[in-house]
Amino acid sequence: MRRQMRRRALSSLKELDAFPKVSESYVETSASGGTVSLIAFVSMALLAVLEFFVYQDTWMKYEYEVDKDFSSKMRINIDITVAMKCQHVGADILDLAETMITSNGLQYEPTVFDLTPQQRLWQKTLLLIQSRLKEEHALQEVVYKTLLRGAPTALPPREDAAVEPLNACRIHGHIYINKVAGNLHITVGKPIHHPQGHAHIAAFVSHDTYNFSHRIDRLSFGEELPGVVNPLDGTEKITSKNNQMYQYFVTVVPTRLVTRQISADTHQFSVTERERVIDHAAGSHGVSGIFVKYDTSSLTVTVTEQHMPLGQFLVRLCGIVGGIFSTTGMLHGLVGSCFRLWLCGFRSGARPPGEVGAAGVSKYSLQEEHPSHQVAPGPE
């Protein structure tokens, strides 16, 4: 019984076979067909390899939504070197809610303002990357996909101990701030806290020592990610004026980054720069120093790394193979038909007017020579 059931099942499957079967004795091969087949197979292999590279590649998907998280803190990472001694400068943050955030998370480290040749090469490379990122925005996706494999963007340490006098102050560290607009001050004197407002003690600092030439080795918001280059990294400003004000207007966009290698909450930002000399006699009022005025966007961006599904890859691969096979077959048949029509027309046009087939010659010549001659029909 089981064998009969199997035979019936196999016979039913054979009846469902709808593919045409042509015996090899009825197939005629040709050099043109072999050439077209070779071209088709090479094209299939080439496109299949290219499609595999596309399958391996990924792309970034950007999604925007309203930022509803107002109560959390935002981290700001600072690494700025000012061409003044550490006892003469101070840094703090005052936000829109009149909340003064102390610089307890920042460290003041005496250093040399001039860079070594190795550090100068690092800075030039960083500025070159900055210019390329501004011109080619698609490079930012490459940076996102290669975060953990990217080189650290921090300033490399000096090769040897500094022989020159320590004429600058490196202010570095991180501070947690409210997600509202605020202002980071780096100016003369140490900040003090009092209920009436915000002040810096600068009475014991000589005006001749003012020098706000500075270099921003790193300024970022959110988690520190390896390989990420921020818009102000590597910026250097040199001035010969004592009363110089530098202002950076920053718009911060909260960003959720999800890739195959990392998942982190970071922040992108755009910046506008402005600098001027403080001269009260000329009507240019203000305070000398470095000011980073930041504001947070009401939108948040989720950047997700996308990958082609396996099913879609197989469908595209089948489409490539079937499409090339069918197209080359139709083109080969069309070219062959056109060639045969042209060849038949060429042969018929090359014969003399009086030349016809052998049977036709005997028949029509007899009728012309003996027009009255009739051929009696033979018996059936």
C-alpha positions in Angstrom: 0.0 0.0 0.0 2.7 2.4 0.9 4.6 1.7 -2.4 1.4 2.3 -4.4 0.8 5.6 -2.5 4.3 6.7 -3.3 3.9 5.8 -7.0 0.7 7.7 -7.2 2.3 10.7 -5.5 5.2 10.6 -7.9 2.9 10.3 -10.9 0.9 13.2 -9.7 4.0 15.3 -9.3 5.1 14.3 -12.8 1.8 15.5 -14.2 2.3 18.9 -12.5 5.6 19.4 -14.3 5.0 22.5 -16.5 8.5 23.1 -17.7 9.2 22.3 -21.4 11.4 19.3 -22.2 13.3 19.3 -25.4 15.5 16.4 -26.5 19.1 17.2 -27.1 18.8 15.8 -30.7 16.5 18.7 -31.5 18.8 21.4 -30.2 21.1 23.1 -32.7 24.2 24.8 -31.3 26.0 27.7 -33.0 29.0 29.8 -32.4 26.9 32.9 -32.0 24.8 31.2 -29.3 27.9 30.1 -27.5 29.3 33.6 -27.5 26.1 35.1 -26.2 25.9 32.4 -23.5 29.4 33.1 -22.4 28.7 36.9 -22.2 25.5 36.1 -20.2 27.3 33.9 -17.7 30.1 36.4 -17.2 27.6 39.2 -16.7 25.6 37.1 -14.2 28.8 36.3 -12.2 29.9 40.0 -12.2 26.6 41.4 -11.2 26.1 38.7 -8.5 29.5 39.6 -7.0 28.6 43.3 -7.0 25.2 42.5 -5.5 26.9 40.6 -2.7 29.0 43.7 -1.9 25.8 45.7 -1.8 24.3 43.2 0.6 27.3 43.4 2.9 27.1 47.2 3.0 24.9 49.2 5.3 23.3 52.6 5.4 22.1 55.0 8.0 18.4 55.8 8.6 17.5 59.1 10.2 14.3 59.5 12.2 13.1 62.7 13.8 10.8 63.2 16.7 10.0 65.8 19.4 12.3 65.6 22.4 10.1 64.9 25.5 12.9 64.4 27.9 13.4 67.8 29.6 14.3 66.6 33.1 17.5 64.7 32.3 21.0 66.3 32.5 23.3 66.8 29.5 27.0 66.3 29.6 29.4 68.8 28.1 33.0 67.7 27.5 35.7 70.4 27.5 39.4 70.4 26.6 40.5 74.0 25.9 43.9 75.5 26.3 44.1 79.3 27.0 47.4 81.3 26.7 47.2 82.5 30.3 48.3 81.1 33.6 45.8 79.0 35.5 45.6 81.3 38.5 44.4 84.1 36.2 41.5 82.3 34.4 38.3 80.6 35.5 35.4 78.7 33.9 31.8 78.2 34.8 28.3 77.9 33.3 25.3 80.1 33.8 22.1 78.7 32.2 18.8 80.3 31.3 17.2 79.2 34.6 19.8 81.4 36.4 21.4 78.3 37.7 25.2 78.7 38.1 27.0 75.5 37.5 30.4 75.4 39.1 33.5 74.0 37.3 34.2 71.3 39.9 34.3 68.7 37.2 37.0 70.7 35.3 40.8 70.4 35.9 43.2 73.3 35.5 46.6 72.0 34.2 49.6 74.3 33.5 51.0 73.6 30.1 52.9 75.1 27.2 50.7 76.8 24.6 52.9 76.1 21.5 52.5 72.6 20.1 55.3 70.2 19.3 55.8 69.1 15.7 53.9 65.9 16.3 51.0 67.7 17.9 51.0 70.3 15.1 50.7 67.5 12.6 47.8 66.1 14.5 46.1 69.5 14.4 46.6 69.9 10.7 45.2 66.4 10.1 42.2 67.2 12.2 41.5 70.5 10.4 41.7 68.6 7.1 39.1 66.1 8.2 37.0 69.0 9.4 37.1 70.6 5.9 36.3 67.3 4.2 33.3 66.7 6.5 31.9 70.1 5.6 32.2 69.5 1.9 31.2 65.8 1.8 28.3 65.3 4.3 28.1 61.6 3.4 31.4 61.0 5.2 29.6 61.5 8.5 27.9 58.1 7.9 31.3 56.5 7.4 32.4 58.0 10.7 29.3 56.6 12.4 29.8 53.1 11.0 33.5 52.9 12.0 33.3 54.4 15.5 35.1 51.7 17.5 37.7 51.2 14.7 38.4 55.0 14.5 41.5 56.5 16.0 41.2 58.6 19.1 40.9 62.3 18.3 42.4 63.6 21.6 45.6 65.7 21.4 48.6 63.4 21.7 50.9 64.0 24.7 54.2 65.8 24.3 57.1 63.7 23.3 59.3 65.0 26.1 59.1 67.1 29.2 58.4 70.8 28.4 61.6 72.9 28.5 59.7 76.1 27.9 58.0 77.9 30.7 54.4 76.9 31.4 52.7 79.9 30.0 49.2 78.5 29.3 46.4 76.7 31.1 44.6 73.6 29.9 41.0 73.4 31.1 39.6 69.9 30.6 37.0 67.6 32.0 33.2 67.3 31.9 30.2 69.0 33.5 26.5 67.9 33.7 24.2 70.8 32.7 20.5 71.3 32.4 18.9 70.9 29.0 18.2 74.6 28.6 20.1 77.4 27.0 23.2 78.5 28.8 26.6 80.2 28.5 30.0 78.7 29.2 32.4 81.5 30.4 36.2 81.3 30.3 37.4 84.7 31.4 39.7 86.5 33.8 39.5 85.6 37.5 38.0 82.7 39.4 34.1 82.5 39.6 32.4 83.2 42.9 28.9 82.3 44.0 26.6 84.9 45.6 22.8 85.4 45.5 22.9 88.6 43.7 24.4 87.3 40.5 27.5 86.0 38.7 31.0 87.4 39.1 34.7 86.7 38.6 37.5 88.0 40.9 39.8 89.8 38.6 41.1 92.6 40.8 44.5 91.1 41.3 45.2 90.3 37.6 47.2 92.8 35.6 45.6 94.0 32.4 48.8 93.4 30.5 48.6 89.7 31.2 45.3 89.3 29.4 45.7 87.0 26.4 42.7 84.9 25.2 44.5 83.1 22.4 43.2 79.6 22.7 42.9 76.2 21.2 39.9 73.9 21.4 41.2 70.4 21.4 37.8 69.0 22.1 34.3 70.3 22.7 31.4 67.9 22.6 28.0 67.1 24.2 26.8 63.8 25.5 28.8 60.6 25.7 32.4 60.7 24.3 32.6 58.4 21.3 35.9 57.3 19.8 36.6 58.6 16.3 33.9 61.3 16.2 35.1 64.7 15.0 33.1 67.6 16.4 32.8 71.0 14.6 35.1 72.9 17.0 37.8 70.2 17.4 41.2 71.6 16.5 40.1 75.2 16.3 42.9 77.7 17.2 42.6 81.5 17.6 45.6 83.7 18.1 45.3 87.4 19.0 47.8 90.1 20.0 45.1 92.2 21.7 44.5 92.1 25.4 40.7 92.9 25.3 39.6 90.2 22.9 36.2 88.5 23.0 35.5 85.2 21.3 31.9 84.0 21.0 30.7 80.6 19.8 26.9 80.2 19.2 26.1 76.5 19.4 22.8 74.7 18.6 22.8 71.2 20.1 20.6 68.4 18.7 20.1 65.3 20.9 21.1 62.2 18.9 20.5 58.5 19.6 23.1 56.4 17.7 22.4 52.7 17.1 24.9 50.8 15.0 26.1 47.2 14.8 29.0 48.1 17.0 27.7 50.7 19.5 24.5 52.2 21.0 25.0 55.5 22.6 23.3 58.8 23.4 25.3 61.7 22.0 24.6 65.1 20.6 25.4 66.8 17.3 25.7 70.5 17.1 26.3 73.4 14.6 28.3 76.5 15.5 28.6 80.1 14.4 31.7 82.1 15.4 32.2 85.7 16.2 35.1 87.7 17.6 35.7 91.4 18.3 38.0 93.7 20.3 36.5 95.3 23.4 36.9 99.0 23.2 34.6 101.1 25.3 35.7 104.3 23.7 34.6 103.0 20.3 31.3 101.7 21.5 32.4 98.0 21.6 31.3 97.0 25.1 31.5 93.6 26.8 33.9 91.4 28.7 37.1 89.9 27.4 37.1 86.1 27.3 35.8 83.0 25.6 32.0 82.4 25.6 30.3 79.3 24.3 26.5 80.1 24.2 24.6 76.9 23.6 20.9 76.1 23.1 19.2 72.7 22.8 16.9 71.8 19.9 13.3 70.6 20.5 13.9 67.7 18.1 15.8 64.5 18.7 17.4 62.4 16.0 17.7 58.7 16.0 20.4 57.4 13.6 20.1 53.6 13.0 22.3 51.5 10.9 20.2 49.5 8.4 21.1 46.2 6.6 19.5 44.5 3.6 17.5 41.4 4.6 18.6 38.0 3.3 15.3 37.4 1.6 15.5 40.7 -0.4 19.1 39.8 -1.4 18.0 36.4 -2.7 15.1 38.0 -4.6 17.4 40.5 -6.2 19.9 37.8 -7.1 17.3 35.7 -8.8 16.1 38.7 -10.6 19.6 39.4 -11.9 20.1 35.8 -13.1 16.7 35.4 -14.7 16.6 38.8 -16.2 20.0 38.4 -17.9 19.1 34.9 -19.2 15.8 36.0 -20.6 17.1 39.2 -22.1 20.1 37.7 -23.8 17.9 34.9 -25.2 15.5 37.4 -26.7 18.2 39.6 -28.1 20.0 36.7 -29.7 16.8 35.5 -31.3 16.0 39.0 -32.6 19.4 39.6 -34.0 19.4 36.2 -35.6 16.0 36.8 -37.3 17.1 40.3 -38.5 20.3 38.7 -39.9 18.4 36.0 -41.8 16.0 38.5 -43.3 18.9 40.7 -44.4 20.7 37.7 -45.9 17.6 36.4 -47.8 17.0 39.9 -49.2 20.7 40.2 -50.2 20.6 36.8 -52.0 17.3 37.6 -53.9 18.5 41.0 -55.0 21.8 39.6 -56.3 20.2 37.3 -59.0 19.9 38.4 -62.6 16.3 39.3 -63.8 16.0 36.2 -66.0 17.4 33.7 -63.6 14.9 31.6 -61.7 14.8 28.1 -60.4 15.4 25.1 -62.5 11.8 23.9 -62.4 10.5 27.3 -63.3 12.8 27.7 -66.2 11.6 24.5 -67.9 8.0 25.3 -67.3 7.9 28.9 -68.3 10.2 28.4 -71.3 8.0 25.7 -72.6 4.9 28.0 -72.3 6.7 30.8 -74.1 8.0 28.7 -77.0 4.7 26.7 -77.4 1.9 28.9 -76.1 -0.8 26.6 -77.6 0.6 23.5 -76.1 -1.5 22.1 -73.4 -0.6 19.4 -71.0 -3.3 16.9 -70.5 -3.9 16.0 -66.9 -2.9 12.6 -66.0 -5.1 10.0 -64.4 -5.6 10.4 -60.7 
